[in-house]
Amino acid sequence: MSDEQSPQVIITDEEIFAAHVGGKLSVGLTAPLDTQRALSIAYTPGVAQVSRAIAADETLAARYTWSNRLVAVVSDGSAVLGLGDIGPAAALPVMEGKCALFQAYGGLNAIPVVLDTKDPDEIVETLIRLRPTFGAVNLEDISAPRCFEIERRVIEALNCPVMHDDQHGTAIVVLAALMGATKLLGRDMPSLRVVVSGAGAAGVACTKLLLTMGVSDITVLDSRGILHSGRDDLNTVKADLARRTNPGNLTGGMVEALDGADVFLGVSAGLVPEELIATMAPGGIVFALSNPDPEVHPQVAAKYAAVVATGRSDFPNQINNVLAFPGVFRGALDAGARRITERMMIAAAEAIFSVVSDDLAVDRIVPSPLDLRVGEAVAQAVALVAEDPETAEAADIAG
C-alpha cells in the first residue's frame, strides 16, 4: 500500500462550532404557502378532507403524509462514536448529522429522536407509540449488549424496516471492502483466517455476516482475550459467538490470535503493536477501524499487509457506514419492505463493491463516501432483493 495519504485537512474549533449553531437540520416546504388559497389547501379547511380520508383508510397516510419516507434516527446516547455514554443531549448533534446524511445520500427525510432512558422496555414502548410518525427506524449509538435485545424487540414490535447501524451498517461496508480486497489480491474469501478485535455491536455483526459468507475460521477477541467455550465470563451474545467461531480452539490474546492470520479487523479501541501485525501471514489485509486512533497506524500496517483500510477520511480506503445505510433504507422503503434481512445486507455490500469492481487498487477497495453513485446502487440492489417473495417473508435481521 502506498504511504501517500489524502492531504491533511485542518479544521479549527471555531469553524466546527460555527457550523453547528442552530443545529444542522431544518424543515422545508414541498409547496409554497404564499397565498390564501395555498394556505386553505395545506391547512384548514382543506387538510380536514385528507385527515377524514386517512381516518377511513389508514393506508392512505403513506400517500398523503411524509411518514412513509421518514426515518427516525433513535439513540439513548449510551455509546456515541468513541465518546461513550455521553447522554441524549450530547448525542443529538451526531443524530442530526446522521439525518443530514440520509437526505444527502439517500434522498430520505430523517428526524433525530434522542431518548432520556436506557431501559429497553421504555425504549421499545416509546417507539411503538411513535410508530404512526415514521416509516423506518435507524437505531444508533446504543451500547452493547443492550443494543441486541433492543433491536430484536423493536423489529418484533414494528411492521417497518428497523436496523441498528452500528451493527449492520458496519458489517455491510466491511464485507464490501473485503470483497474488494480479496478480488484485488486474487484471494478466496472463505479460505481466509480472520481475527476480529472487538465483541461489541460492530464486532458481533461483522462476524455473523462473514460466517454467512462462508468464512469459517474467525477468531474474536474482547478486552479479556479470545472468545472460547472455556471462558465463564461471557454474556449470552459472546457465548453464542464463541460457539460459532474459533475452530482452532485458541486461547490467550492478540499474540495467539494474530499469528499467521490473513485478516485483522479492528472494531475496538484497543491498540495493536507493530510486532504483532508483523506475525500475520504475508499479503495480509488490515482493517483498523477505530476512530480517531486506529488500532494500528495505517502506515505501520502497510509495512506488512498488502491492503490497509481505516475508518478515517484522511487515509485511503475509508470504511464508512454512510456507504450503506442511506441506500439500505431507501431500497427497503422503495420496495415497501417490512424487514431488513440478511440477504438485503449482502446485496447492499455487493452493490457497494460493484461501484469500484472495475477500478480496484490497493488504495481503492471501496468507493469514496462522497461518491453519489453508491446510494442509488445500494437502493436498487436492496429493493430488488426485498421484492423477492422469499425475502419478503424473512423476518430475522440477526441471521
C-alpha positions as CSV (number, residue, x, y, z in Angstrom):
1,M,0.0,0.0,0.0
2,S,1.2,3.5,-0.9
3,D,2.4,5.6,2.0
4,E,0.6,8.6,0.4
5,Q,-2.5,9.8,2.2
6,S,-5.0,12.4,1.5
7,P,-3.9,16.0,2.3
8,Q,-4.4,16.7,6.0
9,V,-7.5,18.9,6.4
10,I,-7.0,21.5,9.1
11,I,-10.3,22.4,10.7
12,T,-10.4,24.9,13.6
13,D,-12.7,24.7,16.6
14,E,-14.2,28.0,15.6
15,E,-15.2,26.6,12.2
16,I,-16.7,23.4,13.7
17,F,-18.8,25.2,16.3
18,A,-20.0,27.8,13.9
19,A,-21.2,25.1,11.5
20,H,-23.4,23.6,14.3
21,V,-25.0,26.8,15.5
22,G,-28.8,26.2,15.5
23,G,-28.3,22.6,14.5
24,K,-27.8,21.0,11.1
25,L,-31.4,20.4,10.1
26,S,-34.5,22.4,9.2
27,V,-37.9,21.5,7.8
28,G,-38.5,22.6,4.2
29,L,-41.8,23.0,2.4
30,T,-42.8,20.9,-0.6
31,A,-45.1,23.7,-1.9
32,P,-45.3,27.5,-1.3
33,L,-47.7,28.9,1.2
34,D,-47.7,32.4,-0.1
35,T,-51.4,32.8,-1.0
36,Q,-54.7,32.5,0.9
37,R,-55.7,29.7,-1.5
38,A,-52.5,27.7,-0.8
39,L,-53.0,28.1,2.9
40,S,-56.5,26.9,2.7
41,I,-55.4,23.8,0.9
42,A,-52.4,23.0,3.0
43,Y,-54.0,23.7,6.4
44,T,-57.6,24.4,7.4
45,P,-60.1,23.8,5.9
46,G,-58.5,21.7,3.2
47,V,-56.4,19.4,5.4
48,A,-59.5,18.1,7.1
49,Q,-60.6,16.3,4.0
50,V,-57.2,14.4,3.9
51,S,-57.5,13.6,7.6
52,R,-61.0,12.2,7.2
53,A,-59.8,10.1,4.3
54,I,-56.9,8.7,6.4
55,A,-59.3,8.0,9.3
56,A,-61.4,5.9,7.0
57,D,-58.4,4.2,5.4
58,E,-55.1,4.4,7.3
59,T,-53.1,3.1,4.3
60,L,-53.6,6.5,2.7
61,A,-51.2,8.0,5.2
62,A,-48.4,6.6,3.1
63,R,-49.6,8.7,0.1
64,Y,-50.7,11.9,1.8
65,T,-48.1,12.4,4.6
66,W,-44.3,12.1,4.8
67,S,-44.4,9.2,7.2
68,N,-43.8,6.5,4.6
69,R,-40.5,8.2,3.6
70,L,-39.4,9.3,7.1
71,V,-36.6,7.6,9.1
72,A,-36.4,8.0,12.8
73,V,-32.8,8.1,14.0
74,V,-33.0,6.9,17.5
75,S,-30.4,6.9,20.3
76,D,-30.2,6.9,24.1
77,G,-26.7,8.4,23.9
78,S,-25.0,5.4,25.7
79,A,-22.3,4.6,23.1
80,V,-21.7,7.7,20.9
81,L,-18.8,7.4,18.4
82,G,-15.7,7.0,20.5
83,L,-17.1,9.2,23.3
84,G,-19.0,6.6,25.2
85,D,-22.0,7.2,27.4
86,I,-22.5,11.0,27.0
87,G,-26.3,11.1,27.2
88,P,-29.1,12.1,24.9
89,A,-28.5,15.8,24.7
90,A,-24.8,15.4,23.8
91,A,-25.8,12.7,21.3
92,L,-28.2,15.0,19.4
93,P,-25.6,16.7,17.2
94,V,-24.5,13.2,16.0
95,M,-28.1,12.2,15.3
96,E,-28.7,15.4,13.4
97,G,-25.6,14.7,11.3
98,K,-26.9,11.2,10.6
99,C,-30.2,12.6,9.4
100,A,-28.4,15.0,7.1
101,L,-26.6,12.1,5.5
102,F,-29.9,10.3,4.9
103,Q,-31.0,13.3,2.9
104,A,-27.8,13.9,1.1
105,Y,-27.0,10.3,0.1
106,G,-30.4,8.6,0.2
107,G,-32.9,11.3,-0.6
108,L,-34.8,10.4,2.5
109,N,-36.2,12.7,5.2
110,A,-35.0,11.7,8.7
111,I,-35.6,13.1,12.2
112,P,-33.4,12.6,15.3
113,V,-35.1,11.1,18.3
114,V,-32.9,11.0,21.5
115,L,-34.4,9.3,24.5
116,D,-33.7,10.1,28.1
117,T,-33.8,6.5,29.2
118,K,-31.6,3.4,28.9
119,D,-34.4,1.0,29.9
120,P,-35.1,-1.4,26.9
121,D,-38.7,-1.6,27.9
122,E,-39.2,2.1,27.8
123,I,-37.3,2.5,24.5
124,V,-39.3,-0.2,22.8
125,E,-42.6,1.2,24.2
126,T,-41.7,4.7,23.1
127,L,-41.1,3.6,19.5
128,I,-44.3,1.6,19.5
129,R,-46.3,4.7,20.5
130,L,-44.4,6.9,17.9
131,R,-44.9,4.3,15.1
132,P,-47.5,6.4,13.1
133,T,-45.0,9.2,12.7
134,F,-42.3,7.4,10.8
135,G,-41.7,4.7,8.1
136,A,-38.4,3.2,9.4
137,V,-36.1,3.2,12.4
138,N,-32.3,3.6,12.4
139,L,-31.1,2.7,15.9
140,E,-27.9,4.4,16.7
141,D,-25.2,4.5,19.3
142,I,-26.8,2.2,21.8
143,S,-24.4,0.3,24.0
144,A,-23.9,-3.5,23.8
145,P,-25.2,-5.9,24.8
146,R,-28.5,-3.9,25.3
147,C,-28.4,-3.0,21.6
148,F,-29.0,-6.6,20.6
149,E,-32.1,-7.0,22.7
150,I,-33.5,-3.6,21.8
151,E,-33.1,-4.2,18.1
152,R,-34.7,-7.6,18.3
153,R,-37.6,-6.4,20.2
154,V,-38.2,-3.3,18.1
155,I,-38.1,-5.5,15.0
156,E,-40.7,-7.8,16.5
157,A,-42.9,-4.9,17.6
158,L,-43.0,-2.7,14.5
159,N,-44.1,-3.5,11.0
160,C,-41.5,-1.4,9.3
161,P,-37.7,-1.6,8.4
162,V,-35.5,-1.4,11.5
163,M,-31.7,-1.6,11.6
164,H,-29.1,-0.9,14.2
165,D,-26.5,0.9,12.0
166,D,-23.6,0.4,14.4
167,Q,-24.0,-3.3,13.9
168,H,-25.2,-3.9,10.4
169,G,-24.1,-0.8,8.6
170,T,-20.5,-1.5,9.7
171,A,-20.9,-5.2,8.7
172,I,-22.1,-4.3,5.2
173,V,-19.3,-1.9,4.4
174,V,-16.7,-4.3,5.9
175,L,-18.0,-7.1,3.7
176,A,-17.9,-4.8,0.7
177,A,-14.3,-3.8,1.5
178,L,-13.3,-7.5,2.0
179,M,-14.8,-8.3,-1.4
180,G,-12.7,-5.6,-3.0
181,A,-9.5,-6.6,-1.2
182,T,-9.9,-10.3,-2.0
183,K,-10.6,-9.7,-5.7
184,L,-7.6,-7.3,-5.9
185,L,-5.3,-9.9,-4.3
186,G,-6.8,-12.9,-6.0
187,R,-7.8,-14.5,-2.7
188,D,-10.7,-16.8,-1.9
189,M,-12.8,-15.2,0.9
190,P,-13.9,-18.5,2.6
191,S,-10.3,-19.6,2.9
192,L,-9.2,-16.6,4.9
193,R,-8.2,-16.8,8.6
194,V,-9.8,-13.7,10.2
195,V,-9.2,-12.0,13.5
196,V,-11.9,-9.7,14.8
197,S,-10.8,-7.4,17.7
198,G,-13.9,-6.3,19.4
199,A,-17.0,-8.2,20.5
200,G,-19.4,-5.3,20.8
201,A,-22.1,-4.3,18.3
202,A,-19.9,-4.0,15.3
203,G,-17.7,-7.0,16.0
204,V,-20.7,-9.3,16.6
205,A,-22.5,-8.2,13.4
206,C,-19.4,-8.3,11.2
207,T,-18.5,-11.8,12.5
208,K,-22.1,-13.1,11.8
209,L,-22.1,-11.7,8.3
210,L,-18.7,-13.1,7.4
211,L,-19.8,-16.5,8.8
212,T,-22.8,-16.3,6.4
213,M,-20.5,-15.6,3.5
214,G,-18.6,-18.9,4.3
215,V,-15.7,-17.5,6.2
216,S,-15.3,-20.3,8.8
217,D,-12.0,-19.5,10.5
218,I,-12.8,-16.5,12.6
219,T,-11.2,-15.7,16.0
220,V,-13.0,-12.9,18.0
221,L,-11.4,-11.1,20.9
222,D,-12.9,-8.9,23.6
223,S,-11.0,-6.8,26.2
224,R,-10.1,-10.0,28.1
225,G,-8.8,-12.1,25.2
226,I,-10.0,-14.7,22.7
227,L,-13.7,-15.8,22.9
228,H,-13.7,-19.6,23.5
229,S,-16.1,-22.0,25.1
230,G,-13.9,-22.5,28.2
231,R,-14.5,-18.9,29.4
232,D,-17.0,-18.4,32.2
233,D,-17.2,-14.6,31.9
234,L,-19.1,-14.3,28.6
235,N,-22.6,-12.8,28.3
236,T,-25.1,-14.7,26.2
237,V,-24.2,-12.9,23.0
238,K,-20.5,-13.6,23.4
239,A,-21.1,-17.2,24.4
240,D,-23.1,-17.8,21.3
241,L,-20.3,-16.2,19.2
242,A,-17.7,-18.4,21.0
243,R,-19.7,-21.5,19.9
244,R,-19.7,-20.4,16.3
245,T,-16.1,-19.2,15.9
246,N,-12.5,-20.1,16.9
247,P,-12.4,-23.5,15.1
248,G,-8.8,-23.9,16.3
249,N,-9.8,-23.6,19.9
250,L,-7.3,-20.9,20.5
251,T,-6.9,-19.4,24.0
252,G,-5.0,-16.3,25.1
253,G,-4.9,-12.9,23.5
254,M,-3.9,-11.0,20.4
255,V,-0.4,-12.7,20.3
256,E,-2.0,-16.1,19.8
257,A,-4.8,-14.8,17.5
258,L,-2.7,-12.8,15.0
259,D,0.0,-15.4,14.4
260,G,-0.4,-16.5,10.8
261,A,-3.8,-14.6,10.3
262,D,-4.8,-13.4,6.9
263,V,-7.1,-10.6,8.0
264,F,-7.2,-8.3,11.0
265,L,-10.5,-6.4,11.6
266,G,-10.3,-3.9,14.4
267,V,-13.6,-2.6,15.7
268,S,-12.5,-1.7,19.2
269,A,-10.4,0.9,20.9
270,G,-7.5,-1.4,21.7
271,L,-4.1,-0.7,20.2
272,V,-2.2,-3.5,18.4
273,P,1.6,-3.3,18.5
274,E,3.5,-3.3,15.2
275,E,5.4,-6.5,16.1
276,L,2.1,-8.4,16.3
277,I,1.0,-7.2,12.8
278,A,4.3,-8.5,11.6
279,T,3.3,-12.0,12.6
280,M,0.4,-12.1,10.2
281,A,0.6,-14.2,7.0
282,P,2.3,-12.5,4.1
283,G,0.0,-10.5,1.8
284,G,-2.5,-9.9,4.6
285,I,-5.4,-7.5,5.0
286,V,-5.7,-5.0,7.9
287,F,-8.9,-3.1,8.6
288,A,-8.1,-0.9,11.6
289,L,-11.4,1.0,12.0
290,S,-11.3,2.5,15.5
291,N,-11.7,6.3,15.4
292,P,-10.0,8.7,15.8
293,D,-7.0,6.4,16.6
294,P,-6.8,3.2,14.5
295,E,-5.7,0.0,16.3
296,V,-2.5,0.3,14.3
297,H,-1.4,3.3,12.2
298,P,-2.1,2.6,8.5
299,Q,1.5,3.4,7.5
300,V,2.8,0.9,10.0
301,A,0.3,-1.7,8.9
302,A,1.3,-1.2,5.3
303,K,4.8,-2.4,6.1
304,Y,3.4,-5.9,6.4
305,A,-0.1,-6.0,4.8
306,A,-1.0,-5.9,1.2
307,V,-4.2,-3.9,1.8
308,V,-4.9,-1.5,4.6
309,A,-8.2,0.3,5.4
310,T,-9.3,2.6,8.3
311,G,-12.4,4.5,9.4
312,R,-10.6,7.8,8.9
313,S,-11.2,10.2,6.0
314,D,-7.5,11.3,5.7
315,F,-6.3,7.9,4.6
316,P,-7.2,5.7,1.6
317,N,-9.9,3.1,1.9
318,Q,-12.2,4.7,4.4
319,I,-14.7,2.1,5.6
320,N,-17.6,4.4,6.4
321,N,-21.2,3.4,7.2
322,V,-22.5,6.2,5.0
323,L,-21.8,3.9,2.1
324,A,-24.5,1.6,3.4
325,F,-27.3,3.0,5.5
326,P,-28.9,5.6,3.2
327,G,-29.2,3.2,0.3
328,V,-30.3,0.3,2.5
329,F,-33.2,2.3,4.0
330,R,-34.1,3.9,0.6
331,G,-34.3,0.5,-1.0
332,A,-36.3,-1.1,1.8
333,L,-38.8,1.8,1.7
334,D,-39.0,1.9,-2.1
335,A,-39.9,-1.8,-2.0
336,G,-42.4,-1.5,0.9
337,A,-40.3,-4.0,2.9
338,R,-41.4,-4.7,6.5
339,R,-37.9,-6.0,7.4
340,I,-34.3,-5.5,6.6
341,T,-33.0,-9.0,6.0
342,E,-29.5,-10.6,5.8
343,R,-30.0,-11.1,2.1
344,M,-30.6,-7.4,1.7
345,M,-27.4,-6.6,3.6
346,I,-25.4,-8.9,1.3
347,A,-27.0,-7.3,-1.7
348,A,-26.0,-3.9,-0.3
349,A,-22.4,-5.0,0.1
350,E,-22.3,-6.4,-3.4
351,A,-23.7,-3.1,-4.7
352,I,-21.0,-1.0,-2.9
353,F,-18.3,-3.3,-4.2
354,S,-19.7,-3.1,-7.8
355,V,-19.1,0.7,-7.9
356,V,-15.3,0.1,-7.7
357,S,-15.0,-3.5,-9.0
358,D,-13.6,-2.4,-12.4
359,D,-11.2,0.1,-10.9
360,L,-9.7,-1.6,-7.9
361,A,-6.4,-0.6,-6.4
362,V,-4.6,-1.0,-3.1
363,D,-5.9,2.5,-2.2
364,R,-9.4,1.9,-3.7
365,I,-11.1,-1.2,-2.4
366,V,-14.3,0.8,-1.6
367,P,-15.8,3.9,-3.1
368,S,-15.4,7.3,-1.6
369,P,-18.1,8.2,0.9
370,L,-18.8,11.2,-1.4
371,D,-19.5,9.1,-4.4
372,L,-23.2,9.7,-5.2
373,R,-23.5,6.6,-7.3
374,V,-23.3,4.4,-4.2
375,G,-26.6,5.3,-2.6
376,E,-28.5,4.7,-5.8
377,A,-26.7,1.4,-6.5
378,V,-27.4,0.1,-2.9
379,A,-31.0,1.2,-3.0
380,Q,-31.7,-0.6,-6.3
381,A,-30.0,-3.8,-5.1
382,V,-31.8,-3.8,-1.8
383,A,-35.2,-3.1,-3.4
384,L,-34.7,-5.9,-5.9
385,V,-34.0,-8.4,-3.1
386,A,-36.8,-7.0,-1.0
387,E,-39.3,-7.6,-3.7
388,D,-38.4,-11.2,-3.9
389,P,-41.3,-13.2,-2.3
390,E,-38.9,-15.3,-0.3
391,T,-37.1,-12.3,1.1
392,A,-40.4,-10.6,1.9
393,E,-41.3,-13.5,4.2
394,A,-38.0,-13.4,6.0
395,A,-38.1,-11.6,9.3
396,D,-34.8,-12.3,11.1
397,I,-32.4,-9.5,10.7
398,A,-29.9,-11.0,13.0
399,G,-29.1,-14.0,10.8
